[in-house]
Amino acid sequence: MADKRDYYEVLGISRDASDADIKKAYRSLSKKYHPDINKAPDAEAKFKEVTEAYEALSDPQKRAAYDQYGHAGMDQGFGGGGAGQGFGGFGGEQGFGGGGFEDIFSQFFGGGGGGRQQPNAPRQGSDLQYRMDLKFKEAIFGKETKVSYNREAECHTCHGSGAKPGTSAETCHKCHGAGQIQVERQTPLGRMMSRETCDVCGGTGKEIKEKCTTCRGTGREDERHTVKVTVPAGVEDGQQMRLQGQGEAGTNGGPYGDLFIVFRVEPSKEFERDGAQIYVEVPITFAQAALGDEIEVNTVHGPVKLKIPSGTQTHTSFRLRGKGVPKLHGNGNGDQNVTVKVVTPDNLNAKQRDALKAFAVASGDSVNPQDSNLFDKILNKKHKK
């Protein structure tokens, strides 16, 4: 834990950074260090470090835990599942292993808030989280896939009761079904009665005389679960989708928890994305900019024709309507924004130089190719007009 860098430092942001600041920093750094783009030996490690920091700070619950407890907070209720599974529990049961101030208070003074859940009441199972990596265009157009992960399911032998088939659980003889027992203890304030979880039934209020041999009385067993996932078109990096009832088994007949699919989108080498908008930079020649042309431009939907008007200046932007990303919460697509960049030739042959000199004379330009780039002077002259 001591080797880990501060998450805010990893992303290069302040501790009061907004959600937008966090997302912006992640998008920039993830593209910078993505192994498919950056071939440096340490790029993959830095990419994973950036992703880990973003996963913690982009989730309000995890960020609050990190701000209060540091890296230790990430290991208490927000941790991962098995290695390589890409998922972990983060709901259902209380994080940090406690019930808050009321539980602490009741340890000293007994009883407490009076709103404690009955030990035999049905409880929903824990939620699970699964990280799904998507290619850039998979996030744009969606896909159907299946994911497999480990979870605690209801025991198929005893159907969650924990008792051997043909038998049933009985009321605990020690706590009489309350799930708690009173204990007298010495405190700095004197001898006081406190309430503790029953050590016989573990707080369930039930005692199993003959335990199920499959689950050994827990009512649950590990299983490898597979579920079909339809990734909607237009999802963004960091968004999550809830699959109800695909989490872990509940207790005392409670429902299963939910599965949250968290999407991680691989950046594109060619396109930039902001919501439903796509941005791309396209090079054009001086002749195309001055005379106009019709060029072919790649979009996420495939190549399209784009008309370049005569006299187009470098960094001029054109909008290709409907050629962006499908809108996740609306109809239609966003747009693709094409910015042209006029490329100055740096290796002219004699014929090209003579032609440009003639152009300069016809334009009334006085140029000295020995002192400066002829092409830059022409472009600067056009910008001043």
Steps between C-alpha positions, in 0.01 A plus 500: 500500500789736574621469142181643354497862387225738601213466252467877460872522428472221242234694308672835556195663659420675827301334778204729431492410130156470344368187328565670166862571601550136598354374174704745293824402673427131455419533131823687437725268700336175389558592139856610578595174671278247318726205403359497147613859452798542732773239454713611796592214740313658792193610300284204599578542870420871484178429307388256771592752770297773328204264454510394866505863612209588271291202616538619859445873451222483238274306737358735771482220758855381437634854485349582839656186644838584349488861622431379854709184523751520214598179324383299800145606418525323166546167676194534721181428311621618159753232412520275198383145454732221391809579300417577141128506564467875475227520761452545873233559761412863568140496621247294688698457818621813678848616399773515765341213689268692730165656554613849590468696825197311627693172507793661680263662749317176567823316575537717813142574601297213356207506261568825322292653228212255509490476122722193477389251237355176634753215475258276309387769257574438131808689379598575145831357382809706429540685174791415272699708257644378170736701283439462127766623259365628168665596175435859392241404237339233719404778741362706213289232333437262791531122505355184647728284708513269800693550822596235753594564862508331840224568749341356812174335398224330694601144586336265251467225760332677793365797297659748737377363833838361603328194648531143382211408266211365705594712802458866585668767709380550857480807721839564659505370857738773621350822362145360458482630145612855577837461330664692785591437859557736793849512644612684810838667460724746679538835319673829592155614612445201727331163452250508218284263303568471131343300221711274282437267211410155623802271475286191439282608207721781371214749527249308287281398794494145362698195598565222251537162666563303180686708244479458125807307386528700178521850648589398858210696639563833327214466252730627226753358259745642249404478136627615164214706361454612140264774388420653162576871471367736235733800488292798383633715217657822621636396841792703634805414702414469869126453453336201662199281430298319766386140453241432767523173691836396355700566818542272801233300680303660780450358847183379671324485166609848394545583130826484310707817478573676172790493256644832387686494168758782489615586149861587421543629144829475314603833345528538122820591320302694240192648665426704812161457666302731727159356575322454168747724313801371305802717418769433242782701339564457127803632307452681166745661260543870430354450153191326640453779753545778243309348207249282682453127462286202592682262734420167662475506879482201732212494749401241756228401252741468206654737241299800373566786258571850634507813284782742580408853380765709328688728738466265798735593783687255720309388814164562332239255632222329306205313645380167363150476643389163630844344459574492872399265781144370554342696784462272799198680645345642185434457131752529221874545495739774594724666241856456384707818507783510246783751547725547197866577539682654203831320468800706390726305260856479629672342200416690181642404162617763253173504306297550816730778623474683166122470508485641852736782412273590211203487734679728745579753228141490374382557857730798546706322765867576548662184632852387573506118516850509656374679812164337560269233381336614178186309569458654846528851351224419253275364773572798727419736213165324446413524872564877499261564211 
